[in-house]
Amino acid sequence: MSSAEPDWLSEEQRLRLLVESAQDYAVLLLDNAGRIIRWNSGAERIFGWQEAEVVGQPVSLLFTPEDQAAGVPEQEMAQAGAQGRAPDTRWQVRKDRSRFFADGMLMSLRDEQGVLRGFGKLVRDATEQVRLVQALTESEERFRSLIEATAQIVWVRSPSGEFVTPQPAWSAFTGQDFEQLRGWGWLQALHPEDRDNTAQVWSEAVRNRTLYQVEHRLRRHDGTYRHMGVRGTPLLEPGGSIREWVGMSIDITEQKQAEQEREQTHRALQVSEARFRALVEQAPLSVQILSPEGRTIQVNQAWERLWGVTLEQITGYNMLQDQQLVEKGIMSYIRRGFAGEPTVIPAVFYDPQESIPGLSSDNDARRGGRAFSYPVTEGAGQIGEVVLLHEDISEQKQIAEERAQALAAVQEPEARQSATLEPPLDCIIRIDEESRIVDFNPAAEATFGYRRDEVLDRSMAELIIPPALRQAHYTGLGRYLSTGEGPLLGRRIEVVAMRKDGTEFPVELAITAIALAQGRRLFTAYLRDITERKRAEAALEAAYQRERRIASSLQQSLLQTPREDAFPGILVKTLYAPAWDEAQVGGDFFDVFALEEGKVALLVGDVSGKGLAAAARTSEVKSVLRAFLREHPHPGRALERLNNFLLDAQRLDEDGENAALVTLSLAVVETGTAGGDVVLAVAVAAMEPPLILRHTGEPEAIAVGGPPLGAIPQAEYPVAVVPLAASDLVVLTTDGITEARKDRTDFLGYEGLMSLAREAARSQSSLEETGRAILEGAIAHAGGSLQDDACLLLVRRQ
């Protein structure tokens, strides 16, 4: 050893005292050749060798065979010698040849003269941390694989609901690139009918910092719409503000289709059941529905009137155990119905009090009745119910005694049953071939003012048909009797009738014919007084016409068109195309007005809703926006203030009448800049951005957008500023143009608008002709009519 060695060994001793306490770290001292000369207890614990076993051994003993073969130990010492240190983070080997992941550092040790004396090596066992990282990585990979396998959309949005970063899953599904989906551009991929609701749900979620959950239709890259179930969760900052939204859109199209099919089936069953119940309840024929065991489960009013008994009074009655029916000889016929065979049950006189004493309050409870039974089978062919139709022939016998024709009708059961099953109206009047009345029910007495005994055997035409219509009645009756053709039979028509006091009134009339014996006929007329209905219809028509007059006047005030040359430096043309004539007052609007010197505001917009309410809201929006712009002609700031105004109106309106969303495209053209240039400043609220058709013929879309007005609190509306050269054409339009379609998927779209505008500007000279060509092209794409109102505003720099 040299004379300096004692000082160096003394330094080693001090270092050893320091490092022996570092039990979580392996501390090694190496000589210049890389041989181990010191080894602390932490190294013994981590590597498994005792110090005596490794002193004098090369440090490569600790490296994996592959690192030894690659010369890694020598490379580390060379780097540490040159740079003072070298990272030692890799897999290393214990005494038992097991591996662990080492997180360490190799450092050069030099004396005061800078002479290299050896190396110090610090190593920590980081295997557990590496395993945790690997597990997390594998979990993320599995999650990504699951998302890709299920073809769902995972997305991340800003606190206000905008896309501010690329969304690969969204782009892959919709075909939108980042420029198209960024900000509020993603709304354009939704079905037009679902955009307003989605924006409102976003507004509620952002305002309340709650779960965002909605269903809407999303346009896939192939143009088809898929039903998506959307769920988003706000991630909050420590202070409670929203950092971002993370969510997933799940394709539920097949689920929705299955639900719709189930709903349609359920609705059809409900309608069928309702129709059946209504038919049973309203049928003039007595109806009784029994269980397969013979107990009555439902009767109609006609049944209760016939027998003078209610359903509650016969809860213990069993038809199959009724001895009176056995004695009358008809039980065998009844049992056929319960066995599954439709059966005509012969006419008999039946007394309910004989089977259930004290049941009826009528003095004479006997009824002469004929019945027809038919079974109602279930899916497996089992009988679920048995329906009995009872025909009361007691009163018919009385009528038969007065008139032979009525008796003949009674003797023709099938024809009589068919006529009786016709849907009843309020009044029932029967006449013979000479137009003489043979029956006049209580409702007819109340309606026409005659008692039954006053009209029997008298001419119906002379009593209830106005004089001006009687000849037509006789002519029609004669034609039917001679030819069998009756244009009024089996139809429901409206005619004029006459009361006893001579007053005339409108009625609804249906007539059926009954075939009698010897080829004769009996006619039944069903009538209903529709005076009140006619008055209500007249009142509604008057109100409708009044609203149309008001609407027409209001529409003219909303769609006033400025002169084409009203503003210096530019030409302006506005066009409006309603989807239907009745929709003249809608939410679509345009406006053009001067601001401070050299600036003109141009806008098109759409207020949700139709009719006078939408028109009133449109008028308010236009007025408020004019005021905001004249205070400060900045389109973005004006839209932010208008958004807050609409949200305040919704909040202050307890009835919810002010709840309306507004989409709008706003541009301010400035012709008086210092350099003489003309510039266009544009802000958009969920509307198609303005299109510029350059004088060269090339279309250019302005990439700017924002959320609907009245949806998101404190929403921001960025502004795009573009220059306008001479003869450049600016086209502003509502979505009635871009959403023109032949079916649910074939939309004209913004690309279609650009194509129409380019072609129209190439072939037409005036703004009027250009605008008309664009409108006609959209209408032609939609198959002849637009699905929504459309506004066009064209501006050309001179």
DRENGU-501551 format. One record per residue (C-alpha): residue in one letter; x, y, z. Coordinates in steps of 0.25 Angstrom, whole numbers, plus 5000, padded with zeros to 4 digits. Layout:
BEGIN
AXYZ...
***
This chain:
BEGIN
M500050005000S500450144998S500550255008A499150305005E498550165007P498350175022D497550305020W496750235009L496450115018S496050205029E495050265020E494550135016Q494250105031R493450225033L492650195020R492450055026L491850115039L490850195030V490350095021E490249975030S488950035035A488350045021Q487649905022D486749935010Y487949955001A489049874996V490349954997L491549894990L493049954988L493749904976D495249924972N495649984959A495549844953G494149824957R494449724968I493549734981I494349784993R493249825003W491849765005N490849815015S489749745022G488649795013A489449735001E489449605009R487949615011I487649644996F488649564989G488749444999W490249434999Q491049455012E492149565010A493249455011E492649385000V492749494990V493949584994G494949574982Q493849524973P493549604960V492249684961S491749614948L491449504958L490149584961F489749604946T488849514938P489549424928E489049504916D489549634922Q490849564925A490949524910A490549664905G491749724914V490749804922P491649804935E492849864927Q491949964920E491350014934M492750034940A493250104927Q492050204928A492250224943G493750244941A493450344930Q492250414935G492250394950R491050304950A490350204942P488850154945D488750004949T487349974947R487149834942W486849694946Q487949634954V488249494961R488249444975K489149334981D487949234978R487949284964S486549344965R486449484959F485949614964F485749744958A486849844963D486749994964G488150044966M489350134963L490850104960M491650224964S493150254962L493950274975R495150374974D496150424984E496450574986Q497450574974G496350514965V496950384964L495950264962R496050174974G494850084971F493350084970G492150094979K490850014976L489450044982V488349944979R486949934984D485949824981A484849884973T484249754968E482849774975Q482749914969V483049854955R481949754957L480949854961V481249934948Q481149814940A479849774946L479349914943T479849904929E479149774927S477849824933E477849944924E478149854912R477049764915F476149884917R476549934903S476349804897L474949794904I474549924898E475049894884A474349754885T473049814889A473149924879Q472650034889I473150174890V473950224902W474150374902V474650484910R474050624910S474350764916P473550814928S472550884919G472350764910E473250794898F474350704892V475650764893T476550644890P476450544879Q475550434882P475950304874A474750224878W473750334874S474450364861A474450214857F473050194860T472450324854G473550354843Q473750494849D475150544849F475650634861E475350764853Q473950714851L473650664865R474450764873G473650864882W472250844880G472350784866W472050644872L470550694872Q470550684857A470750534858L469450524866H468050504859P467450644857E466250604866D467150564877R468050684878D467250784886N466950674897T468350634898A468850774900Q467750794911V468250674918W469650724917S469250854923E468550784935A469750694937V470750814937R469950904945N469650794956R471050724955T470250594954L470250474945Y470050494931Q469150394925V468350394912E467950314900H468050374886R468250324871L469750344866R470050334852R471050224849H472150244838D471350174828G470150274829T469250184838Y468750234851R468950144863H468250154877M469250184887G469150184903V470050284908R470650304922G471650404927T472250424940P472850554945L474250554951L474350654961E475550744966P475750754981G474950874982G473750814976S473850874961I473850774950R475250744944E474650664932W473550564928V473850414925G472750334919M472350224909S471350214898I470750074897D470050024884I468649984889T468049974875E467649824876Q467149844890K466349964886Q465749884874A465349774883E464749864893Q463949934882E463449794877R463049764891E462349894892Q461649884879T461249744883H460749794896R460049914890A459349824880L458849734891Q458449854899V457649904887S457049774884E456649754898A456049894899R455349874886F454749744891R454349804904A453749924897L452949834888V452449754899E452049874907Q451449944896A450749834888P449249844888L449249694889S449349634903V450749574905Q451149474916I452549424918L452749304926S453949224931P454249084927E453649034940G452349104937R452449224946T452149364940I453349464940Q452749574932V451449634926N451049754919Q450049864922A449049794912W449149664919E448849734933R447649814926L447149684920W447049604933G446949714943V448149654950T449649704953L450849624952E451149634967Q449749564970I450149434963T451549414968G451149274973Y450349234961N450949124952M450249104938L450648964937Q449948924950D448649004946Q447548894947Q446548994940L447348984927V447348834928E445848834929K445748934917G446548834909I447648924905M448748884915S449348784904Y449448904895I450148984906R451148874909R451548874894G452049014895F452848974908A453448864900G453948954889E452848954879P452149084874T450649054876V449349114874I448449094886P446949084884A446049194889V445349164902F444649244913Y445649254925D445249304939P446449344947Q445649344960E445349194958S446849164959I447149274969P445949314977G445749464980L446849494970S446149594961S445249714965D444449704952N442949664954D443149564942A444549524941R444349424930R445049454917G444849384904G446249364899R447149304888A448649294890F449949264883S451149214890Y452549204885P453849164892V455049254893T456349164892E457649194897G459049174891A459049024894G457649004889Q457049004903I455749074906G456049204913E454649264913V453249234907V452449344901L450949344901L450149444893H448649454897E447549504888D446349554896I445049514888S444049554898E443849694893Q443849644879K442749554882Q441949674886I442249744874A441949624865E440549634871E440349774866R441049754853A441249624845Q442449684839A443149694852L442749554855A443449504842A444649574847V444649504860Q444549374852E445849404844P446849394856E448149404848A447749524840R447249594853Q448449564860S449349624849A448549754850T448549764865L450049744865E450249884858P450949984866P449850064874L449650214874D448750294883C447350274876I446850144870I445650154860R445150034852I444250054840D443549964829E443549964814E442550074814S443450164824R442450134835I443050134849V443050004856D443950034868F444350164875N445350144887P445450244899A446650314894A445850354881E444650404889A445650494897T446350544884F445150564875G444050604886Y443050494882R442450384891R442650244885D441150224884E441050354876V441950304865L441650154863D441050124850R441250264845S442250304833M443550334838A443850434827E442650524831L443150524846I444650544846I445150574832P445150724828P444250744816A445350784807L445950644809R444750554809Q444650534794A446050484794H445750384805Y444550324797T445350314784G446550244791L445550154798G444850114785R446250094778Y446649994789L445349914789S445349904774T446849884771G447449834785E448449954784G448550044796P449650144796L449350184810L449350044816G450450004825R451050144825R451150254835I450750394830E450350524835V448950584831V447950684836A446750634845M445450704850R444850704864K443450704867D443450854869G443950874855T445450914859E446450844850F447850794855P448950714850V449050564853E449950444850L449250334844A449450184841I448450094834T448349944833A447349854826I446649724831A446149624822L444749574826A443949454821Q443249464807G444449554802R444049674811R444949764818L445049844831F446049954833T446750004846A447250144847Y448250184858L448350334860R449150424869D448950574872I450350634868T449850784870E450950804881R452050744873K451750834861R451750954870A453150914876E453650884862A453151024857A453851084869L455151014867E455151054852A454851204856A456051194866Y456951134856Q456651234845R456851344855E458251284859R458651274845R458251424842I459151464854A460251364850S460251414836S460451564841L461451524851Q462251434841Q462351554831S462951644842L463951534846L464451514831Q464551654826T465551654815P466551774813R466851834800E467951764793D468851884792A468451944806F469851934812P471151994806G472151894800I471251774800L470051714794V469051634802K467951544799T467051464809L466151344805Y465151264814A464451134810P463451064820A463350914820W461850924820D460851034817E460251014831A461651034837Q461851174832V462051224846G463251134851G464551154859D465451184847F465851334845F466851424839D467251564841V468151674835F468451804841A469551914842L470351934855E471352044856E471952104844G472552004834K471951884841V470751794838A470151674846L469651554838L468951434845V468051314843G467551234854D466451134859V465651144872S465151004876G463650994874K462551034865G461451134864L461151264871A461951224884A463251204875A462951324867A462851414880R464151354885T464851374872S464451524872E464951534886V466351464882K466451564870S466251684879V467151644890L468251604880R468151734873A468251814886F469551734891L470251744877R469951894877E470551914891H471751834886P471951774872H472651644876P471851524872G472451424882R472151524894A470751544888L470451404888E470951374902R470051484907L468851434899N469151294905N469151354919F467851424916L467151304911L467551224924D467151334933A465751334926Q465651184928R466051194942L465051314945D463851244938E463151154947D462251104936G463351064927E462751144916N464151204913A464851074912A465451084898L466751054891V467251134880T468251104870L468851214862S469951254852L470451394854A471451474845V471851624846V472451674833E473351794835T473651884822G474351994829T475651944834A476852034834G477551964822G476251954814D476151804815V474751734818V474751634829L473651544834A473551504849V472751384852A472151314864V471251194863A470351124874A470050984869M469751034855E470351004842P471551094840P471551194829L472051154816I472951244808L472951224793R474251294788H474251374775T475151254769G473951164771E474451084783P473651064795E474251084809A473551044822I473851134834A474351044845V473651094858G472551044867G471851054881P470750994889P469251024887L468751154893G467951134906A468650994909I469951004916P470251114927Q471451204925A471651144911E472751204902Y472651234887P473951254880V474051344868A474751324855V475151444846V475351424831P475651524820L474751544809A475251574795A474451644784S473251554779D473451454790L472051394794V471651364808V470451264810L469751254824T468751144825T467851074836D467850924836G466650914828I467550914816T468650814821E467650724827A466850704814R466650564812K465950454804D465850354816R466450354830T467850334826D468150404813F468350554817L468850654808G469850694818Y470950814819E471650744807G470450744799L470150894802M471550924798S471350854785L470050924782A470551054785R471751034776E470850994764A469851104767A470951214767R471551154754S470251154747Q469451274752S469851424752S468951484763L468851454778E467351434776E467651324765T468751264773G467951254786R466751194778A467651094772I468151044785L466751034791E466250954779G467450864779A467150834794I465650814791A466050724779H466950644789A465750624799G464850564788G464050694786S463850754800L464650794812Q464450724825D464750854832D464751004830A465951064823C466551204823L467651254814L468451384815L469451414804V470451524804R471451564793R472551664795Q472551764783
***
